[in-house]
């Protein structure tokens, strides 16, 4: 019995001694993270829309062993790449920052491993992983200027695409900044209207503009291949020969021809001087205008216009021009022709498809008078309306001011709602239209949304949505300007989800930015085009009020 008492006493002393020494055991003392702060937000399980200029403050229950920091507090991308960090210890708090800002709209993981130790040698009780997704770098990339100065800057720098980069032989607009000798018929029409803006804004001299325009119209008359007076989509800027757009699209493109003449007729209306140069310019434009046989493109007198004709494949493209899309200007010009006009029946049965182009449904809370679901790409509201003023323009089928405003608001609201969860979409970053994309060229729209934002969509809509478009301009220039703002204005498009930025500029996207900003500011191009006598007669013939 005495032996058992001694044994129990021995065990008790052992237990007591063990308990008494527990505080000296490096494994048994708790060392833990007590607070995490990331860019001002504290103790969240994940952090979203984080400023890429990352600032992390980790507060522990004890001072940290600096030698264990680098391998046990790490920041990695979703692909596992380590981000280089700096560590600054302030008592129990460790300040962590990347050596360079993180990439916007990118996912990261902040990892705290159990190898981290306190200064007294205790291992951290549990590891942690925090999800971080960055937003936009909020810092302005350029100094702030007034909105009027910003609009002028955008018009001027974008105009350099047409002026400094115009083809040296033909004077026409290159299709894109990588297209070499390929020039674009429709884009040249946009460039011509942009030259008028440039003269008014004193970016170039009036005489220089007339010289360039004379080069273009002489090339069109004397060098460029035409088909019943119409031109191809693409032309070789050196020779004037047709550059096929596709295998069977190697002849006339009536829609591209329409965009060209929208510009040429506006120039004829603007350059009214009595000097020999401006007089010759007007006469050359009139000659080209009167040579287009619009009625021939009815293909055997059908009550519809056809988009293409090929000297090799005739009408095999078989593409009837029906609404609603970007082609209203084609029917207006065809009805306005003094030499080969179409009748109102061709407009009603062909373009309006006997009323089948109507929509009338509501999307994002806005009624859409015409066109496909959700309105389609934004260029539908731009290309024909560089010259045609939609405000007050009405016919049997629609109020075109309402059509374009609601189309734009649907596009805007869709991007704000962002149902597919793409990075960056917001009230400041919106606009879906046809453009380059990270997976190739596509007609982006709410029903064909690939995460690609195209600056021209929002900027060229400024007459319809001035506040929303100006917010987008501020975002594109001040917040993303280091990525988007280049030699010829804004790049064509970008995808923040994929961190993709276009390398090219496209004439058909740059031109509307200049022109529609001017229509918003002064109505200059609208006033000129709507003042053309032939256009007024054509609109009246088709039943428009304006």
C-alpha positions in Angstrom: 0.0 0.0 0.0 2.8 2.4 0.9 4.4 1.5 -2.4 1.2 2.4 -4.3 1.0 5.7 -2.6 4.6 6.5 -3.5 3.9 5.4 -7.1 0.8 7.7 -7.3 2.7 10.5 -5.7 5.5 10.0 -8.3 3.0 10.0 -11.1 1.3 13.1 -9.7 4.6 14.9 -9.4 5.3 14.0 -13.0 2.0 15.2 -14.2 2.4 18.4 -12.2 5.9 18.9 -13.6 4.6 18.3 -17.1 1.8 20.8 -16.7 4.2 23.3 -15.2 6.5 23.0 -18.2 3.9 23.3 -20.9 4.4 27.0 -21.5 8.0 26.3 -22.5 6.9 23.7 -25.2 7.2 25.5 -28.7 4.4 23.4 -30.1 1.8 23.8 -27.3 1.7 27.6 -27.0 -0.8 29.2 -29.4 0.6 31.5 -32.1 -2.1 32.8 -34.5 -3.2 35.4 -36.9 -5.5 37.8 -35.1 -6.4 40.3 -37.9 -6.0 40.7 -41.6 -6.5 44.0 -43.4 -6.4 44.3 -47.2 -6.7 47.8 -48.7 -8.7 49.0 -45.7 -11.1 46.0 -45.4 -10.7 43.8 -42.3 -11.1 40.1 -41.6 -13.0 39.1 -44.7 -12.8 35.5 -46.0 -12.2 36.8 -49.5 -11.5 40.2 -51.1 -13.0 41.5 -54.4 -12.4 44.5 -56.5 -9.1 45.2 -54.7 -6.9 48.0 -55.8 -3.9 46.5 -57.7 -1.7 48.7 -55.5 -2.1 46.0 -52.8 -1.5 46.7 -49.1 -1.8 43.9 -46.6 -1.5 44.2 -42.9 -1.3 40.9 -40.9 -1.5 41.3 -37.1 -0.4 38.2 -35.1 -0.6 37.2 -31.4 3.2 37.5 -31.1 6.1 39.0 -32.9 7.1 37.2 -36.0 10.4 35.4 -36.8 11.5 37.4 -39.9 13.5 34.5 -41.3 10.3 32.5 -41.7 8.3 35.1 -43.6 9.4 34.7 -47.2 8.6 31.1 -47.6 5.5 31.0 -45.5 3.6 34.1 -46.5 3.2 34.1 -50.2 1.0 35.6 -52.9 0.2 33.5 -56.0 -1.8 33.9 -59.2 -4.5 31.5 -60.1 -2.0 29.7 -62.3 0.4 29.3 -59.4 2.9 32.0 -60.3 4.5 33.6 -57.3 4.3 37.4 -56.9 7.4 39.1 -55.5 6.6 40.8 -52.2 8.2 43.1 -49.7 7.8 42.5 -45.9 7.9 45.1 -43.2 7.6 44.1 -39.6 6.1 46.5 -37.1 6.0 44.7 -33.7 3.3 42.1 -34.1 2.1 43.4 -37.5 3.6 42.4 -40.9 3.0 44.8 -43.8 3.1 43.1 -47.2 3.1 44.8 -50.6 4.0 43.5 -54.1 7.1 45.1 -55.6 5.0 46.1 -58.6 1.2 46.6 -58.8 -0.9 43.6 -59.4 -2.7 43.0 -62.7 -6.2 44.5 -62.8 -9.1 42.0 -62.9 -7.0 39.0 -61.9 -7.4 36.4 -59.2 -4.8 35.8 -56.5 -4.3 33.7 -53.3 -2.6 35.0 -50.2 -1.2 31.9 -48.4 0.0 31.7 -44.8 1.7 28.3 -44.2 2.2 26.6 -40.9 5.9 27.0 -41.2 5.6 30.6 -40.0 7.0 31.0 -36.5 6.9 33.6 -33.8 10.1 35.3 -32.6 10.0 33.0 -29.6 10.0 30.0 -31.8 6.3 29.0 -31.7 4.8 27.6 -34.9 1.5 29.2 -36.1 -1.5 27.1 -35.1 -3.2 26.9 -38.5 -2.6 28.0 -42.0 -4.8 30.4 -44.0 -5.7 31.0 -47.6 -7.4 34.3 -48.7 -8.9 34.8 -52.2 -8.1 38.2 -53.7 -9.5 39.5 -57.0 -8.3 42.8 -58.2 -10.3 45.6 -59.8 -9.1 48.6 -61.7 -6.2 50.7 -60.6 -8.0 53.8 -59.5 -5.2 56.2 -60.2 -5.6 58.6 -63.1 -3.3 57.7 -66.0 -3.3 61.3 -67.4 -3.9 64.7 -65.9 -7.5 65.8 -65.6 -8.7 68.3 -68.2 -12.2 69.8 -68.9 -14.7 67.6 -70.7 -14.6 69.9 -73.7 -10.9 69.7 -73.9 -11.1 65.9 -73.6 -13.6 65.6 -76.4 -11.4 67.8 -78.6 -8.4 65.7 -77.8 -10.2 62.5 -78.6 -11.4 63.9 -81.9 -8.0 65.2 -82.9 -5.9 62.2 -82.0 -8.4 59.8 -83.5 -8.4 61.9 -86.7 -4.7 61.2 -87.1 -5.7 57.7 -88.2 -7.2 59.1 -91.4 -4.8 62.0 -91.9 -1.4 60.7 -91.0 -2.1 57.1 -91.8 -4.2 57.6 -95.0 -2.9 55.7 -98.0 -0.2 57.7 -99.7 -1.3 56.9 -103.3 -5.1 56.9 -103.1 -5.6 59.0 -100.0 -8.2 56.6 -98.9 -8.5 55.1 -95.4 -6.7 51.8 -94.7 -9.0 49.1 -93.5 -7.0 48.7 -90.3 -3.6 49.8 -89.0 -2.1 46.5 -90.2 -3.7 46.2 -93.6 -0.9 47.7 -95.7 -2.3 48.6 -99.1 -5.8 47.5 -98.5 -8.1 50.5 -98.2 -11.8 50.5 -97.2 -14.6 52.0 -99.2 -17.0 52.6 -96.2 -14.2 53.6 -93.8 -13.1 56.2 -96.4 -16.6 57.7 -96.3 -16.2 58.0 -92.5 -12.8 59.5 -93.0 -14.1 62.1 -95.4 -16.7 63.2 -92.8 -14.0 63.3 -90.2 -11.9 65.7 -92.4 -14.8 68.1 -92.3 -14.8 68.0 -88.5 -11.0 68.5 -88.6 -11.3 71.6 -90.7 -14.0 73.0 -88.4 -11.9 72.2 -85.4 -8.7 73.6 -87.1 -6.8 70.4 -86.9 -6.0 70.8 -90.6 -6.2 73.6 -93.1 -9.2 73.8 -95.4 -6.8 73.8 -98.5 -5.1 70.6 -97.2 -8.4 68.9 -96.8 -9.5 69.8 -100.3 -6.2 68.5 -101.7 -6.6 65.2 -99.9 -10.3 64.9 -101.1 -9.3 65.6 -104.7 -6.7 62.8 -104.5 -9.4 60.4 -103.2 -12.1 61.3 -105.8 -9.6 61.3 -108.7 -8.5 57.8 -107.6 -12.1 56.6 -107.4 -12.9 57.9 -110.8 -9.6 57.1 -112.6 -8.2 54.1 -110.9 -10.7 52.2 -108.7 -12.7 49.4 -110.4 -16.4 50.1 -110.2 -19.5 48.0 -111.0 -22.5 49.9 -112.2 -20.9 52.9 -110.4 -20.6 51.0 -107.1 -17.3 50.1 -105.5 -15.9 47.0 -103.7 -15.6 46.7 -100.0 -11.8 46.6 -100.2 -9.6 48.2 -102.8 -5.9 48.1 -103.4 -4.8 51.6 -102.5 -2.0 51.5 -105.1 -3.7 50.1 -108.1 -7.5 50.6 -107.5 -8.1 46.9 -108.2 -10.7 45.1 -106.1 -9.3 43.2 -103.1 -11.7 40.3 -102.4 -13.4 40.5 -99.1 -14.3 36.8 -99.4 -14.2 34.3 -102.3 -17.5 35.4 -103.8 -17.4 39.0 -102.5 -15.0 40.3 -105.1 -17.1 42.9 -106.8 -19.7 45.5 -105.9 -20.6 46.1 -102.2 -23.6 48.4 -102.3 -23.7 49.1 -98.5 -20.0 50.0 -98.4 -20.6 52.3 -101.4 -23.4 53.9 -99.4 -21.1 54.7 -96.5 -18.7 56.2 -99.0 -21.3 58.4 -100.6 -22.7 59.5 -97.3 -19.3 61.1 -96.8 -18.8 62.4 -100.3 -22.1 64.1 -100.4 -21.5 65.7 -97.0 -18.2 67.0 -98.4 -19.9 68.4 -101.5 -22.3 70.2 -99.2 -19.5 71.6 -97.0 -16.9 72.7 -99.6 -18.9 75.4 -101.4 -16.0 77.8 -102.3 -15.9 79.3 -105.8 -12.2 78.7 -106.2 -11.2 76.1 -108.9 -10.3 73.4 -106.4 -13.5 73.3 -104.4 -15.5 73.7 -107.6 -13.7 70.8 -109.2 -14.2 68.7 -106.0 -18.0 69.3 -106.1 -18.2 68.4 -109.8 -16.2 65.2 -109.4 -18.4 64.1 -106.5 -21.5 64.8 -108.4 -20.2 62.8 -111.3 -19.4 59.8 -109.1 -22.8 60.1 -107.4 -24.8 60.2 -110.6 -22.9 57.2 -112.0 -24.2 54.7 -109.3 -27.0 52.6 -110.8 -28.9 51.9 -107.5 -31.9 50.4 -109.3 -29.7 47.8 -111.1 -29.0 46.2 -107.7 -32.7 45.2 -107.5 -31.6 42.2 -109.6 -34.1 41.9 -112.4 -36.4 44.6 -110.9 -37.2 42.8 -107.6 -38.6 45.0 -104.9 -35.5 44.7 -102.8 -31.8 45.8 -103.1 -29.0 43.3 -103.1 -25.8 43.8 -101.2 -23.3 42.2 -103.6 -22.6 41.6 -107.2 -19.5 39.8 -108.6 -18.1 39.8 -112.1 -17.2 36.1 -111.5 -20.2 34.9 -109.4 -22.9 37.4 -110.3 -25.6 37.4 -107.6 -24.4 34.1 -105.9 -23.9 35.9 -102.6 -27.7 36.3 -102.7 -27.8 38.8 -99.7 -30.9 40.9 -99.7 -30.6 44.1 -97.8 -33.4 43.9 -95.3 -33.8 45.8 -92.0 -33.2 46.3 -89.2 -29.4 46.8 -89.3 -26.9 49.4 -90.4 -28.2 49.8 -93.9 -31.0 52.4 -93.8 -28.6 54.8 -95.5 -28.5 52.5 -98.6 -32.2 52.8 -99.2 -32.2 56.6 -98.5 -29.4 57.2 -101.0 -31.0 54.9 -103.5 -34.3 56.8 -103.2 -32.4 60.1 -103.5 -30.5 59.3 -106.6 -31.2 61.9 -109.4 -30.3 59.3 -112.1 -31.2 55.7 -111.0 -33.6 56.0 -108.1 -35.7 53.3 -106.4 -39.4 53.7 -105.5 -41.1 53.7 -102.1 -42.3 50.1 -102.8 -38.7 48.9 -102.8 -38.2 50.5 -99.4 -41.4 49.0 -98.0 -41.2 45.6 -99.4 -37.4 45.2 -99.4 -35.9 47.1 -96.5 -38.9 47.1 -94.2 -39.9 43.6 -95.3 -43.5 44.6 -95.2 -43.2 45.6 -91.6 -41.4 42.5 -90.4 -38.4 44.5 -89.2 -40.5 45.8 -86.3 -39.8 44.5 -82.8 -41.8 46.3 -80.1 -40.6 44.1 -77.2 -39.1 45.5 -74.0 -35.5 44.7 -73.0 -33.8 45.9 -69.8 -37.0 48.0 -69.4 -36.7 49.8 -72.7 -39.0 49.3 -75.7 -37.2 48.5 -78.9 -39.2 49.6 -82.0 -37.1 47.8 -84.6 -34.5 45.0 -85.0 -33.3 41.8 -83.4 -33.6 40.9 -79.7 -31.8 43.4 -77.4 -31.0 45.6 -80.5 -27.9 43.9 -81.9 -24.4 45.5 -82.1 -24.3 49.2 -81.5 -23.0 50.0 -85.0 -26.7 49.7 -86.1 -27.3 53.0 -84.4 -24.1 54.7 -85.8 -23.2 54.0 -89.5 -26.4 55.2 -91.1 -26.8 58.0 -88.6 -23.4 59.7 -89.1 -25.3 61.8 -91.7 -29.0 61.0 -91.1 -30.1 62.9 -88.0 -32.4 60.5 -86.1 -33.8 63.3 -83.9 -37.3 64.0 -85.2 -36.8 61.4 -88.0 -40.0 59.3 -88.3 -41.8 57.1 -90.8 -44.4 54.4 -90.7 -42.1 52.1 -88.9 -40.4 54.0 -86.1 -39.3 57.2 -84.4 -35.6 56.8 -85.1 -34.5 59.0 -82.2 -36.4 56.6 -79.9 -34.9 53.6 -81.7 -31.3 54.7 -81.3 -31.7 56.0 -77.7 -33.4 52.8 -76.5 -31.0 50.5 -78.4 -28.1 52.3 -76.7 -29.8 52.1 -73.2 -30.5 48.4 -73.7 -26.8 47.9 -74.5 -25.7 50.0 -71.6 -28.0 48.4 -69.1 -27.1 44.9 -70.2 -23.4 45.7 -69.5 -24.2 47.2 -66.1 -26.2 44.1 -65.2 -23.4 41.9 -66.5 -25.3 38.6 -66.5 -22.2 36.6 -67.5 -20.0 38.1 -64.8 -17.2 39.5 -67.0 -14.5 41.5 -65.4 -14.8 45.3 -65.6 -18.4 45.6 -67.0 -20.0 48.5 -65.2 -21.8 51.9 -65.6 -18.3 53.2 -66.5 -17.2 50.4 -68.8 -19.7 49.3 -71.4 -20.4 49.1 -75.1 -20.8 46.0 -77.3 -20.4 46.2 -81.1 -18.6 44.6 -84.0 -14.8 44.7 -83.4 -11.7 42.7 -82.9 -11.7 40.3 -79.9 -9.4 37.9 -78.2 -10.9 35.1 -80.3 -11.2 37.1 -83.5 -13.5 39.6 -85.1 -17.2 39.3 -84.0 -20.4 41.4 -84.0 -20.6 41.7 -80.2 -24.0 42.3 -78.6 -26.0 41.2 -75.6 -26.9 38.0 -77.5 -23.3 37.5 -78.6 -21.4 38.7 -75.5 -17.8 37.5 -75.3 -16.5 39.8 -72.7 -15.2 42.3 -75.3 -15.7 46.0 -74.8 -15.3 48.3 -77.8 -14.7 52.0 -77.1 -16.5 53.1 -80.3 -19.8 51.6 -79.0 -20.1 53.9 -76.1 -18.3 56.9 -77.5 -20.1 57.0 -80.8 -23.4 56.8 -78.9 -22.8 60.1 -77.1 -25.6 62.0 -78.9 -28.1 59.4 -77.5 -26.6 58.8 -74.0 -24.4 61.8 -73.2 -24.0 61.1 -69.5 -23.4 57.4 -69.8 -21.0 57.9 -72.8 -19.1 60.6 -71.0 -18.7 58.3 -68.0 -17.3 55.7 -70.3 -14.9 58.2 -71.9 -13.6 59.2 -68.5 -13.0 55.5 -67.6 -11.3 54.6 -70.9 -9.0 57.6 -70.8 -8.2 58.3 -67.2 -8.4 54.8 -65.7 -7.4 52.5 -68.6 -5.5 55.1 -70.6 -2.2 53.4 -70.2 -3.7 50.3 -71.9 -6.2 51.9 -74.4 -4.9 55.3 -75.4 -2.4 55.2 -78.3 -1.1 56.9 -81.4 -4.5 56.9 -83.2 -6.8 57.3 -80.2 -8.4 54.4 -78.5 -7.4 50.9 -79.5 -10.2 48.9 -81.2 -11.3 46.7 -78.2 -10.3 45.0 -75.0 -11.3 42.1 -72.8 -10.5 42.6 -69.1 -11.5 39.1 -68.1 -8.8 37.8 -70.4 -6.4 40.7 -70.0 -6.5 41.2 -73.8 -6.0 44.5 -75.5 -6.3 44.9 -79.3 -3.2 45.8 -81.3 -5.0 47.4 -84.2 -7.2 50.4 -85.0 -10.1 50.0 -87.5 -11.3 52.8 -89.8 -14.9 51.9 -89.4 -14.6 52.1 -85.6 -12.4 55.2 -85.4 -14.5 57.4 -87.8 -17.8 57.3 -85.9 -16.1 58.4 -82.7 -15.0 61.7 -84.4 -18.2 62.3 -86.2 -20.7 61.4 -83.5 -18.9 63.5 -80.9 -19.2 66.4 -83.3 -22.9 65.7 -83.9 -23.3 65.7 -80.1 -21.4 69.0 -79.7 -22.6 71.0 -82.7 -24.7 68.9 -85.0 -22.4 69.8 -87.9 -22.4 66.6 -89.9 -26.1 66.1 -89.4 -26.9 69.6 -90.5 -24.8 69.3 -93.6 -26.2 65.9 -94.7 -29.8 66.7 -93.9 -29.5 69.9 -95.9 -28.6 68.1 -99.2 -31.5 68.7 -101.6 -31.4 65.2 -103.1 -31.5 63.6 -99.6 -34.5 65.8 -98.6 -36.3 64.7 -101.7 -35.5 61.0 -101.1 -36.6 61.1 -97.5 -39.9 62.7 -98.5 -40.4 60.1 -101.2 -40.0 57.3 -98.7 -42.5 58.9 -96.3 -40.2 60.3 -93.7 -40.8 63.4 -91.7 -37.8 65.1 -90.3 
